[in-house]
Amino acid sequence: MNETKKNILLGMIIGDAIGSGFDGLGRGHIRSHFKEIGGYPDPAPALKGRMERWRKPGFYSSISQFGLLVAACPQGTAVAESFTEYIVRCPEVKESESGVFRHPDGVEKNLIARIKNPGRQIAIPEQPSVRVISSSIPLSLRDNSFFEQIIDAISYVRLFTRDVSTLSGALSITSLLRYLMEDRPPSTNYSEACLESNGLLIEEISANPGALFNSGINPGALEAGLKELNDILSPVANIKDETEAEAVICARMNNRLKTPITRASVNIPHALIPYALVLSAIHGDDPSALYQAAMKGGSAAALTALCGSLRACVFGTTAIPEILVQNLANRKKVTAIVNSLKDGAISAPAIEDFLRTEASLTGKEGEELRAKQRHNRKKPKHDMPRPDRESKLSKYAVESWTKIDKARWRKEKKKMDKNIP
C-alpha cells in the first residue's frame, strides 16, 4: 500500500510539471508549434512575445507544492491547521508576491494573501479551482477512516474557496483514489470506479449530516454537487473515443452554463474531472499518455496532475516515462520526500528543507523570466518633429526623379510613418 501511495504522489508531481508549461494555452495553438513532445516542453516558441506566461521546463507548480505540504501534515492532526502553519513558515522570495509558490491561480493567490496578511480583511472567494482539486490528491494517502478523509477534504478546500463544485470534485477524486487503492487489481475504467466511489461517498454524507453541518457544509448541496458530477460521468463511462467523450461532457455542461464551452480542459471541475478519467482510461499504460494530456492546454497542469496520479496508482511508475523522472526539478529532494511517505511519514525538518530549496528555485525561475523579458523587449518608437521630418524627406525631392529616387523617397516615408528613425 505504501508503495502505491508513493507512486500516486510522484505521479501527481510529474503530471503537474509536464502540464505546467502549456497551462493557459489553446489546444490548436500548442499543436501549431509542437507536433509532439518527448520530455518537459519549453513553451517559449508558442508564447509570441507574451513571456510572462513562460514556465521553466521540469518545474512543477503550486499544485505539487501545496500537495506536498498536505502530504506532510502529521497523522492525527487537523489538516487545515497544519497546512496553514506550513504556509506561514514559508520563506519569502524576492519579486514574488506568492513567495515560494509558482504560478498559482486567483483562488490560490487569495489564500496565500490571507495567511500572509492576517490583519487584512480578505474575503474567501466562491470561484471554482481545478488546481485545488489536484493539490488535494494527497488527502487520499492519509491513514484515517473514510469519514475522517471527507472532513479533511472539506476543511482543506474551504481554506481556498466556497465553491461547491470544487469541493465535490476534491471529495470525488480523493475518494476514487482511496477506492482504487483498496480494489486489487484496481479498475482501469476510472469513470465507472468513480461512479461507484461517489455512491459510497453520498451514503457516508447522508449518514452524517450533523457532522457536516458542524463543518459549515450543507450536506444537501454537497450531495447535489456529487449527483451532478455523476450525471456527466455516466454517459462517458464506456466511450472509447476521447473526441466523442469530450463532446458529450461539453454538451452536458452547457445545459448548466451561461457561457458554452467547447473544450473539457477548462477550469470547471465537473468538466475537467470526467475528461481526466476518460483520457486515463483510453490511453491505458501508454507512456505517451501524459504528453497527450499536456497538449490539451487550458488547465493543463491540473489535468495532467490528475492523470499522472491515476496512472501511477494503477500501473505504478512504469507508466511514467523515465526521462520525466530524471529531468524533474529538485529531483533528489522530491524523491527523498516521496520515499519518506512510503516509509510512513514525512518529517517536519525534511519539509522545511524542501521549502528553502523551493524558495531558491522560484527565485531562479523568476530571474530567468526577467532576463527573457529584457531580451524580447520591443524597441521603443521615436517620434520625429514635423520640421525635421520634412527636412529629411526634402533631400529626396528633386525636379526630375528617377525610379531609384522615387523608391528611396517611398522607403524613407514608410519608415517615418511607422515612427522609425
C-alpha positions as CSV (number, residue, x, y, z in Angstrom):
1,M,0.0,0.0,0.0
2,N,2.8,2.5,0.9
3,E,4.4,1.8,-2.5
4,T,1.2,2.7,-4.2
5,K,0.9,5.9,-2.1
6,K,4.4,6.9,-3.2
7,N,3.6,6.3,-6.8
8,I,0.4,8.4,-6.6
9,L,2.3,11.4,-5.1
10,L,5.1,11.1,-7.7
11,G,2.6,10.8,-10.5
12,M,0.9,14.0,-9.3
13,I,4.1,15.9,-9.2
14,I,5.4,14.8,-12.6
15,G,2.0,15.3,-14.2
16,D,1.9,18.8,-12.8
17,A,5.4,19.5,-14.1
18,I,4.7,18.4,-17.7
19,G,1.4,20.2,-17.9
20,S,2.5,23.5,-16.3
21,G,4.4,24.6,-19.5
22,F,1.2,24.6,-21.5
23,D,-1.1,25.9,-18.8
24,G,-3.4,28.6,-20.2
25,L,-2.6,28.0,-23.9
26,G,-5.1,27.0,-26.5
27,R,-5.0,23.4,-27.9
28,G,-4.7,24.5,-31.6
29,H,-2.0,27.0,-30.7
30,I,0.0,24.3,-29.0
31,R,-0.4,21.9,-31.9
32,S,0.8,24.5,-34.4
33,H,4.1,24.9,-32.5
34,F,4.6,21.4,-31.1
35,K,3.8,18.4,-33.3
36,E,4.9,16.1,-30.5
37,I,6.8,16.3,-27.2
38,G,9.2,13.8,-25.6
39,G,10.1,15.5,-22.4
40,Y,9.4,18.6,-20.4
41,P,8.5,21.2,-23.1
42,D,9.8,24.8,-23.2
43,P,6.7,26.8,-24.1
44,A,8.7,29.9,-25.3
45,P,8.1,29.3,-29.1
46,A,4.3,29.3,-28.5
47,L,4.2,32.5,-26.4
48,K,4.5,35.1,-29.2
49,G,6.2,37.7,-27.0
50,R,3.9,37.0,-24.0
51,M,6.8,35.8,-22.0
52,E,5.1,36.4,-18.7
53,R,3.4,33.0,-19.3
54,W,6.8,31.3,-19.6
55,R,7.4,28.2,-17.3
56,K,10.9,26.7,-16.8
57,P,10.8,23.1,-18.2
58,G,10.7,20.5,-15.5
59,F,9.5,22.8,-12.8
60,Y,6.2,21.8,-11.0
61,S,3.8,24.5,-9.8
62,S,1.9,25.4,-6.7
63,I,-0.3,22.3,-7.3
64,S,2.6,20.0,-6.2
65,Q,3.9,22.4,-3.7
66,F,0.6,22.6,-1.9
67,G,0.1,18.8,-2.3
68,L,3.5,18.0,-0.7
69,L,2.6,20.2,2.3
70,V,-0.7,18.3,2.6
71,A,1.2,15.0,2.5
72,A,3.5,16.3,5.2
73,C,0.6,17.1,7.6
74,P,1.1,14.8,10.7
75,Q,-1.3,11.9,11.1
76,G,-4.0,12.5,13.7
77,T,-3.9,16.3,13.3
78,A,-6.3,18.7,11.6
79,V,-5.0,19.1,8.0
80,A,-6.2,22.7,7.6
81,E,-4.3,23.8,10.7
82,S,-1.1,22.0,9.9
83,F,-1.2,23.1,6.3
84,T,-1.7,26.7,7.3
85,E,1.2,26.6,9.7
86,Y,3.5,25.4,6.9
87,I,2.5,28.3,4.7
88,V,3.1,30.8,7.5
89,R,6.6,29.4,7.8
90,C,7.4,29.5,4.0
91,P,10.3,31.8,3.2
92,E,9.8,34.9,1.2
93,V,11.1,35.2,-2.4
94,K,12.3,38.5,-3.9
95,E,9.9,39.9,-6.5
96,S,7.4,37.2,-6.0
97,E,4.0,38.1,-4.5
98,S,3.2,34.5,-3.9
99,G,6.5,33.6,-2.2
100,V,7.8,30.1,-3.0
101,F,4.6,29.1,-4.7
102,R,4.9,29.1,-8.5
103,H,2.1,30.2,-10.8
104,P,-0.9,30.0,-8.5
105,D,-4.4,30.8,-9.8
106,G,-6.5,33.6,-8.3
107,V,-8.1,31.3,-5.7
108,E,-4.6,30.1,-4.6
109,K,-3.2,33.6,-4.5
110,N,-6.2,34.7,-2.3
111,L,-5.3,32.0,0.3
112,I,-1.6,33.0,0.3
113,A,-2.6,36.7,0.8
114,R,-5.0,35.9,3.7
115,I,-2.4,33.7,5.5
116,K,0.5,36.1,5.0
117,N,-1.6,39.2,5.9
118,P,-3.8,38.1,8.8
119,G,-4.6,41.8,9.7
120,R,-6.3,42.4,6.3
121,Q,-9.9,41.6,5.7
122,I,-9.8,39.5,2.5
123,A,-13.0,37.5,1.6
124,I,-12.8,33.8,0.7
125,P,-13.8,33.6,-3.0
126,E,-16.6,31.5,-4.4
127,Q,-14.9,30.8,-7.7
128,P,-14.0,27.2,-8.8
129,S,-10.4,26.0,-9.0
130,V,-9.4,22.7,-10.6
131,R,-5.9,23.3,-9.3
132,V,-7.2,23.0,-5.7
133,I,-8.7,19.6,-6.6
134,S,-5.4,18.3,-7.9
135,S,-3.5,19.5,-4.9
136,S,-6.0,17.7,-2.6
137,I,-4.8,14.3,-4.1
138,P,-2.5,13.5,-1.1
139,L,-5.5,13.6,1.3
140,S,-6.3,10.1,-0.1
141,L,-2.9,8.9,1.3
142,R,-3.5,9.5,5.0
143,D,-4.1,6.6,7.4
144,N,-7.6,7.5,8.6
145,S,-11.2,6.5,8.2
146,F,-13.3,7.3,5.2
147,F,-15.4,9.9,7.0
148,E,-12.2,11.5,8.5
149,Q,-10.9,11.8,5.0
150,I,-14.2,13.6,4.0
151,I,-13.8,16.0,6.8
152,D,-10.1,16.6,5.9
153,A,-11.1,17.4,2.3
154,I,-13.9,19.7,3.3
155,S,-11.6,21.7,5.7
156,Y,-8.8,21.8,3.0
157,V,-10.9,23.0,0.1
158,R,-12.8,25.6,2.3
159,L,-9.4,27.3,3.0
160,F,-9.4,28.2,-0.7
161,T,-12.9,28.6,-1.9
162,R,-16.6,28.2,-1.0
163,D,-17.4,26.8,-4.5
164,V,-19.4,23.6,-4.2
165,S,-18.2,22.1,-7.5
166,T,-14.6,22.4,-6.3
167,L,-15.5,20.7,-3.0
168,S,-17.5,17.9,-4.6
169,G,-14.7,17.4,-7.2
170,A,-12.0,17.1,-4.5
171,L,-14.1,14.7,-2.5
172,S,-14.8,12.6,-5.6
173,I,-11.1,12.4,-6.6
174,T,-9.7,11.6,-3.1
175,S,-12.5,9.0,-2.6
176,L,-11.7,7.5,-6.0
177,L,-8.0,7.1,-5.3
178,R,-8.8,5.5,-1.9
179,Y,-11.2,3.2,-3.6
180,L,-8.6,2.2,-6.3
181,M,-6.0,1.5,-3.6
182,E,-8.4,-0.8,-1.8
183,D,-9.5,-2.6,-5.0
184,R,-6.9,-5.1,-6.2
185,P,-6.5,-5.4,-9.1
186,P,-7.8,-1.8,-9.5
187,S,-10.3,-1.0,-12.2
188,T,-9.0,0.8,-15.3
189,N,-12.4,2.1,-16.2
190,Y,-11.9,5.2,-14.0
191,S,-15.3,6.6,-14.7
192,E,-17.2,3.5,-13.6
193,A,-15.0,3.3,-10.5
194,C,-15.7,6.9,-9.7
195,L,-19.4,6.4,-10.0
196,E,-19.1,3.6,-7.5
197,S,-16.9,5.5,-5.1
198,N,-19.2,8.5,-5.4
199,G,-22.1,6.3,-4.4
200,L,-20.3,5.3,-1.2
201,L,-19.4,8.9,-0.7
202,I,-23.1,10.0,-0.9
203,E,-24.1,7.2,1.5
204,E,-21.5,8.5,4.0
205,I,-22.7,12.1,3.7
206,S,-26.3,11.0,4.2
207,A,-25.4,9.1,7.3
208,N,-23.6,12.0,9.0
209,P,-25.5,15.3,8.3
210,G,-24.8,16.7,11.7
211,A,-21.1,16.5,11.5
212,L,-21.2,18.1,8.1
213,F,-23.3,21.0,9.3
214,N,-20.8,21.5,12.1
215,S,-18.1,21.8,9.4
216,G,-20.1,24.6,7.8
217,I,-21.4,22.5,4.9
218,N,-24.9,21.9,3.7
219,P,-25.0,18.1,3.1
220,G,-27.9,18.5,0.7
221,A,-25.9,20.9,-1.5
222,L,-22.9,18.6,-1.4
223,E,-24.9,15.6,-2.4
224,A,-26.4,17.6,-5.3
225,G,-22.9,18.5,-6.5
226,L,-21.9,14.9,-6.5
227,K,-25.0,13.8,-8.3
228,E,-24.4,16.5,-10.9
229,L,-20.9,15.1,-11.4
230,N,-22.4,11.6,-11.7
231,D,-24.8,12.8,-14.4
232,I,-21.8,13.8,-16.6
233,L,-19.7,10.7,-15.7
234,S,-22.5,8.1,-16.6
235,P,-22.8,8.7,-20.3
236,V,-19.0,8.8,-20.9
237,A,-18.1,5.8,-18.8
238,N,-18.0,3.4,-21.8
239,I,-16.9,5.7,-24.6
240,K,-13.6,4.7,-26.1
241,D,-13.0,7.8,-28.2
242,E,-11.7,10.9,-26.5
243,T,-13.2,13.4,-29.0
244,E,-16.6,11.9,-28.6
245,A,-16.3,11.8,-24.9
246,E,-15.3,15.5,-24.8
247,A,-18.2,16.5,-26.9
248,V,-20.6,14.7,-24.5
249,I,-19.0,16.3,-21.5
250,C,-19.3,19.8,-23.0
251,A,-22.9,19.2,-24.1
252,R,-23.9,18.1,-20.6
253,M,-22.1,21.1,-19.0
254,N,-23.5,23.6,-21.4
255,N,-27.0,22.7,-20.1
256,R,-25.9,24.3,-16.8
257,L,-23.6,27.1,-18.1
258,K,-24.4,30.6,-19.3
259,T,-21.3,30.7,-21.5
260,P,-21.0,27.4,-23.5
261,I,-17.7,25.6,-23.6
262,T,-16.1,23.6,-26.5
263,R,-13.2,22.1,-24.5
264,A,-13.3,20.0,-21.4
265,S,-9.8,21.0,-20.3
266,V,-11.2,24.2,-18.7
267,N,-11.3,25.5,-15.1
268,I,-14.7,23.8,-14.5
269,P,-14.4,20.9,-12.0
270,H,-17.3,18.8,-13.4
271,A,-15.9,19.1,-16.9
272,L,-12.2,18.5,-16.2
273,I,-12.6,15.5,-13.8
274,P,-14.6,13.4,-16.3
275,Y,-12.2,14.3,-19.0
276,A,-9.2,13.3,-16.9
277,L,-10.8,9.9,-16.2
278,V,-11.7,9.3,-19.8
279,L,-8.2,10.2,-21.1
280,S,-6.6,8.0,-18.4
281,A,-8.8,5.0,-19.4
282,I,-8.4,5.4,-23.1
283,H,-4.6,5.6,-23.1
284,G,-4.1,2.8,-20.5
285,D,-0.5,2.3,-19.7
286,D,0.8,4.0,-22.9
287,P,3.9,6.0,-21.8
288,S,2.9,8.9,-24.1
289,A,-0.4,9.5,-22.3
290,L,0.9,12.3,-20.1
291,Y,2.3,14.1,-23.2
292,Q,-1.1,13.8,-24.9
293,A,-2.9,15.2,-21.8
294,A,-0.5,18.1,-21.5
295,M,-1.1,19.1,-25.2
296,K,-4.8,19.6,-24.4
297,G,-3.9,23.0,-23.0
298,G,-6.3,25.0,-20.9
299,S,-6.0,23.9,-17.3
300,A,-3.2,21.5,-18.4
301,A,-1.3,21.3,-15.1
302,A,-4.4,20.3,-13.1
303,L,-5.4,17.8,-15.9
304,T,-2.1,16.1,-16.1
305,A,-1.6,16.0,-12.3
306,L,-4.9,14.1,-12.1
307,C,-3.9,11.8,-15.0
308,G,-0.5,11.2,-13.5
309,S,-1.8,10.2,-10.1
310,L,-4.4,7.8,-11.5
311,R,-1.9,6.1,-13.9
312,A,0.6,5.7,-11.1
313,C,-2.0,4.3,-8.8
314,V,-3.0,1.6,-11.2
315,F,0.2,0.9,-13.3
316,G,2.9,2.2,-11.0
317,T,5.8,4.4,-12.2
318,T,6.4,2.1,-15.2
319,A,3.7,4.1,-17.0
320,I,5.6,7.3,-16.5
321,P,8.5,7.9,-19.0
322,E,11.9,7.8,-17.2
323,I,13.0,11.0,-18.8
324,L,10.3,12.9,-16.9
325,V,11.6,11.4,-13.6
326,Q,15.3,12.2,-14.4
327,N,14.7,15.7,-15.5
328,L,12.3,16.8,-12.8
329,A,13.4,19.9,-11.0
330,N,14.6,19.4,-7.4
331,R,14.5,15.6,-8.1
332,K,16.7,14.5,-5.2
333,K,14.7,16.4,-2.6
334,V,11.3,15.4,-4.1
335,T,12.4,11.7,-4.3
336,A,13.5,11.7,-0.7
337,I,10.2,13.2,0.5
338,V,8.2,10.8,-1.6
339,N,10.2,7.8,-0.3
340,S,9.7,9.0,3.3
341,L,6.0,8.8,2.6
342,K,6.5,5.2,1.6
343,D,8.1,4.6,4.9
344,G,5.1,6.0,6.8
345,A,5.7,9.8,7.4
346,I,7.3,12.9,6.1
347,S,9.3,14.7,8.8
348,A,8.9,18.4,9.5
349,P,12.7,19.1,9.1
350,A,12.5,17.5,5.6
351,I,9.6,19.7,4.6
352,E,11.3,22.8,5.9
353,D,14.5,21.9,4.0
354,F,12.3,21.4,0.9
355,L,10.7,24.8,1.3
356,R,14.1,26.5,1.5
357,T,15.1,24.8,-1.7
358,E,11.8,25.8,-3.3
359,A,12.5,29.4,-2.5
360,S,15.8,29.2,-4.4
361,L,14.2,27.5,-7.4
362,T,11.3,30.0,-7.6
363,G,13.8,32.9,-7.4
364,K,15.9,31.3,-10.1
365,E,12.9,30.9,-12.4
366,G,11.9,34.5,-11.8
367,E,15.4,35.7,-12.7
368,E,15.4,33.7,-16.0
369,L,12.0,35.0,-16.8
370,R,13.0,38.6,-16.3
371,A,16.1,38.0,-18.5
372,K,14.0,36.6,-21.3
373,Q,11.6,39.6,-21.0
374,R,14.5,42.0,-21.3
375,H,15.9,40.1,-24.3
376,N,12.5,40.1,-26.1
377,R,11.5,43.7,-25.2
378,K,10.3,45.7,-28.2
379,K,12.4,48.7,-29.2
380,P,10.6,52.0,-28.3
381,K,9.3,54.1,-31.2
382,H,10.7,57.6,-31.5
383,D,8.5,60.5,-32.8
384,M,10.2,62.9,-35.1
385,P,9.1,66.6,-35.1
386,R,7.4,67.6,-38.3
387,P,10.1,70.2,-39.4
388,D,12.8,67.5,-39.1
389,R,10.6,65.0,-40.9
390,E,10.1,67.4,-43.9
391,S,13.7,68.4,-44.0
392,K,14.8,64.8,-44.1
393,L,12.4,63.9,-46.9
394,S,13.3,67.0,-48.9
395,K,16.7,65.7,-49.8
396,Y,15.0,63.0,-51.8
397,A,12.8,65.5,-53.7
398,V,14.4,66.6,-57.0
399,E,12.9,68.2,-60.1
400,S,13.4,65.1,-62.2
401,W,13.1,61.9,-60.3
402,T,14.5,58.6,-61.4
403,K,12.9,55.3,-60.4
404,I,15.7,55.0,-57.7
405,D,14.8,58.4,-56.3
406,K,11.2,57.5,-56.0
407,A,12.0,54.2,-54.4
408,R,14.3,55.9,-51.8
409,W,11.6,58.5,-51.0
410,R,8.9,55.9,-50.6
411,K,11.1,53.8,-48.3
412,E,12.1,56.8,-46.1
413,K,8.4,57.9,-45.9
414,K,7.3,54.5,-44.9
415,K,9.8,54.4,-42.1
416,M,8.7,57.7,-40.8
417,D,5.1,56.7,-41.0
418,K,6.0,53.9,-38.6
419,N,7.9,56.3,-36.4
420,I,11.1,54.6,-37.0
421,P,14.1,57.0,-37.3
